């Protein structure tokens, strides 16, 4: 009986010494954020430039900042799903008369410090596709 009572007394002491597992706050977008050196190989051109990726206000989006993919100056958004990202269809108006805009779409994958972005840029004038460029941007984090 003494052992039982002693066991009951010691048990709460053992449990108070254990802490709850603390799960750190983690944002998968942090893996993408930073400055990159970009080699952009498109159907019609080959360019090298620097680009910054930052978090958007939405909890799962990143933004390809200045000078933007395809060096258009447009902030293209992507939705992060782990080590992959999807660039949903996005339109950027270039001119009102005649009506011309770029249409971006694509996907990206991250491996270490290298982000590979496969994307398509359509140039649309008055509702007709007048140019299509398929691109692969290889981005290496600085």
MARPA-471694 format. One line per field, with one value per residue (C-alpha): residue in one letter; residue number from 1; x, y, z. Coordinates in nm, 4 decimals. Layout:
residues N
resn <- a | ...
resi <- NUM | ...
px <- X | ...
py <- Y | ...
pz <- Z | ...
END
This chain:
residues 142
resn <- x | x | x | x | x | x | x | x | x | x | x | x | x | x | x | x | x | x | x | x | x | x | x | x | x | x | x | x | x | x | x | x | x | x | x | x | x | x | x | x | x | x | x | x | x | x | x | x | x | x | x | x | x | x | x | x | x | x | x | x | x | x | x | x | x | x | x | x | x | x | x | x | x | x | x | x | x | x | x | x | x | x | x | x | x | x | x | x | x | x | x | x | x | x | x | x | x | x | x | x | x | x | x | x | x | x | x | x | x | x | x | x | x | x | x | x | x | x | x | x | x | x | x | x | x | x | x | x | x | x | x | x | x | x | x | x | x | x | x | x | x | x
resi <- 1 | 2 | 3 | 4 | 5 | 6 | 7 | 8 | 9 | 10 | 11 | 12 | 13 | 14 | 15 | 16 | 17 | 18 | 19 | 20 | 21 | 22 | 23 | 24 | 25 | 26 | 27 | 28 | 29 | 30 | 31 | 32 | 33 | 34 | 35 | 36 | 37 | 38 | 39 | 40 | 41 | 42 | 43 | 44 | 45 | 46 | 47 | 48 | 49 | 50 | 51 | 52 | 53 | 54 | 55 | 56 | 57 | 58 | 59 | 60 | 61 | 62 | 63 | 64 | 65 | 66 | 67 | 68 | 69 | 70 | 71 | 72 | 73 | 74 | 75 | 76 | 77 | 78 | 79 | 80 | 81 | 82 | 83 | 84 | 85 | 86 | 87 | 88 | 89 | 90 | 91 | 92 | 93 | 94 | 95 | 96 | 97 | 98 | 99 | 100 | 101 | 102 | 103 | 104 | 105 | 106 | 107 | 108 | 109 | 110 | 111 | 112 | 113 | 114 | 115 | 116 | 117 | 118 | 119 | 120 | 121 | 122 | 123 | 124 | 125 | 126 | 127 | 128 | 129 | 130 | 131 | 132 | 133 | 134 | 135 | 136 | 137 | 138 | 139 | 140 | 141 | 142
px <- 0.0000 | 0.2898 | 0.4348 | 0.0994 | 0.0673 | 0.4313 | 0.3629 | 0.0598 | 0.2707 | 0.5546 | 0.3352 | 0.2197 | 0.5818 | 0.6836 | 0.4039 | 0.4706 | 0.8290 | 0.7050 | 0.6213 | 0.3716 | 0.5167 | 0.5474 | 0.4866 | 0.6748 | 0.4944 | 0.5951 | 0.5048 | 0.6000 | 0.6268 | 0.9428 | 1.1180 | 1.0553 | 1.1093 | 1.4349 | 1.6473 | 1.7216 | 1.9434 | 1.7222 | 1.8059 | 1.4900 | 1.4794 | 1.1745 | 1.0768 | 1.1693 | 1.4388 | 1.7014 | 1.7528 | 1.9398 | 1.8108 | 1.7652 | 1.4235 | 1.2798 | 1.0086 | 0.7970 | 0.4830 | 0.1425 | -0.1294 | -0.3072 | -0.1778 | -0.0671 | 0.0558 | 0.3948 | 0.4703 | 0.7391 | 0.8403 | 1.0386 | 1.1098 | 0.8593 | 0.8630 | 0.9368 | 1.0730 | 0.7317 | 0.7316 | 0.4142 | 0.3804 | 0.2821 | 0.1272 | 0.1654 | -0.0124 | 0.2268 | 0.1425 | 0.4503 | 0.7539 | 0.5407 | 0.3653 | 0.0938 | 0.0695 | -0.3026 | -0.4215 | -0.3543 | -0.4131 | -0.2093 | -0.3303 | -0.0681 | -0.2809 | -0.6424 | -0.6383 | -0.5918 | -0.6708 | -0.3567 | -0.2731 | -0.0401 | -0.1861 | 0.0393 | -0.0002 | 0.2353 | 0.3914 | 0.7085 | 0.9078 | 1.1644 | 1.4672 | 1.7176 | 1.8088 | 1.6898 | 1.3389 | 1.2365 | 0.9400 | 0.7698 | 0.5250 | 0.3444 | 0.2892 | 0.0192 | -0.0027 | -0.3680 | -0.4922 | -0.8622 | -0.9422 | -0.7031 | -0.3763 | -0.1089 | 0.1950 | 0.2728 | 0.5964 | 0.6716 | 0.9403 | 1.1534 | 1.3043 | 1.5807 | 1.6118 | 1.9025 | 1.8694 | 2.1434
py <- 0.0000 | 0.2370 | 0.1746 | 0.2540 | 0.5822 | 0.6710 | 0.5966 | 0.8270 | 1.1039 | 1.0732 | 1.0411 | 1.4080 | 1.5204 | 1.3200 | 1.4643 | 1.8243 | 1.7849 | 1.7102 | 2.0042 | 2.0034 | 1.9704 | 2.3175 | 2.3342 | 2.6290 | 2.8624 | 2.7636 | 2.9287 | 2.7218 | 3.0468 | 3.1249 | 2.8636 | 3.0821 | 3.4345 | 3.6023 | 3.7498 | 3.5386 | 3.5439 | 3.4438 | 3.2800 | 3.3097 | 3.0980 | 3.1679 | 3.0734 | 3.4194 | 3.5340 | 3.4490 | 3.6912 | 3.7156 | 3.9395 | 3.9664 | 3.9226 | 3.9345 | 3.7011 | 3.8099 | 3.6978 | 3.8237 | 3.9167 | 3.5860 | 3.3046 | 3.0821 | 3.3253 | 3.4534 | 3.7349 | 3.7484 | 4.1084 | 4.3593 | 4.3268 | 4.0398 | 3.7250 | 3.7897 | 4.1251 | 4.2859 | 4.4890 | 4.3035 | 4.1358 | 3.7794 | 3.5819 | 3.2101 | 2.9785 | 2.7685 | 2.4047 | 2.2733 | 2.2557 | 2.3304 | 2.6479 | 2.7170 | 3.0376 | 3.0743 | 3.2539 | 3.6287 | 3.9154 | 4.2363 | 4.5185 | 4.6843 | 4.9142 | 5.0269 | 5.1273 | 4.8814 | 4.6576 | 4.4535 | 4.2462 | 3.9704 | 3.6494 | 3.4501 | 3.0908 | 2.8157 | 2.6225 | 2.6158 | 2.3647 | 2.4296 | 2.2114 | 2.3488 | 2.7026 | 2.6530 | 2.7476 | 2.6304 | 2.8149 | 2.6904 | 2.9493 | 3.0713 | 3.4314 | 3.5026 | 3.8442 | 3.9103 | 4.1930 | 4.2647 | 3.9108 | 3.7324 | 3.5641 | 3.7394 | 3.5886 | 3.2936 | 3.2430 | 2.9326 | 3.0016 | 2.8288 | 3.0521 | 2.8918 | 3.0983 | 3.0604 | 3.2194 | 3.4681
pz <- 0.0000 | 0.0768 | -0.2695 | -0.4260 | -0.2366 | -0.3147 | -0.6839 | -0.6781 | -0.5268 | -0.7787 | -1.0910 | -1.0963 | -1.0580 | -1.3656 | -1.5763 | -1.4726 | -1.5947 | -1.9482 | -2.1707 | -2.4506 | -2.7971 | -2.9387 | -3.3127 | -3.4617 | -3.6979 | -4.0503 | -4.3757 | -4.6811 | -4.8814 | -4.6823 | -4.8972 | -5.2051 | -5.0724 | -5.1700 | -5.4477 | -5.7540 | -6.0609 | -6.3531 | -6.6834 | -6.8899 | -7.2070 | -7.4219 | -7.7758 | -7.9012 | -7.6583 | -7.3985 | -7.1076 | -6.7795 | -6.5018 | -6.1242 | -5.9636 | -5.6114 | -5.4847 | -5.1890 | -5.0065 | -5.1147 | -4.8675 | -4.9233 | -4.7054 | -4.9945 | -5.2623 | -5.3681 | -5.6114 | -5.8775 | -5.8185 | -6.0198 | -6.3099 | -6.3239 | -6.5290 | -6.8958 | -6.7768 | -6.8290 | -6.5086 | -6.4026 | -6.0625 | -6.1483 | -5.8606 | -5.7898 | -5.5458 | -5.3362 | -5.2674 | -5.0879 | -5.3131 | -5.6185 | -5.7250 | -5.9797 | -6.1796 | -6.2447 | -6.5564 | -6.5163 | -6.7581 | -6.7681 | -6.9917 | -7.2076 | -7.4214 | -7.4478 | -7.8149 | -7.9651 | -7.6708 | -7.6032 | -7.2970 | -7.1800 | -7.0411 | -6.8048 | -6.6816 | -6.5699 | -6.2849 | -6.0784 | -5.8771 | -5.6068 | -5.5438 | -5.2959 | -5.4028 | -5.7615 | -5.8675 | -6.2151 | -6.3645 | -6.6805 | -6.8076 | -7.1174 | -7.2198 | -7.4759 | -7.6374 | -7.7133 | -7.9326 | -7.9696 | -7.8471 | -8.0848 | -7.9878 | -8.1903 | -8.0156 | -7.7895 | -7.5979 | -7.3957 | -7.1398 | -6.8800 | -6.6148 | -6.4101 | -6.0940 | -5.8516 | -5.5081 | -5.4171
END
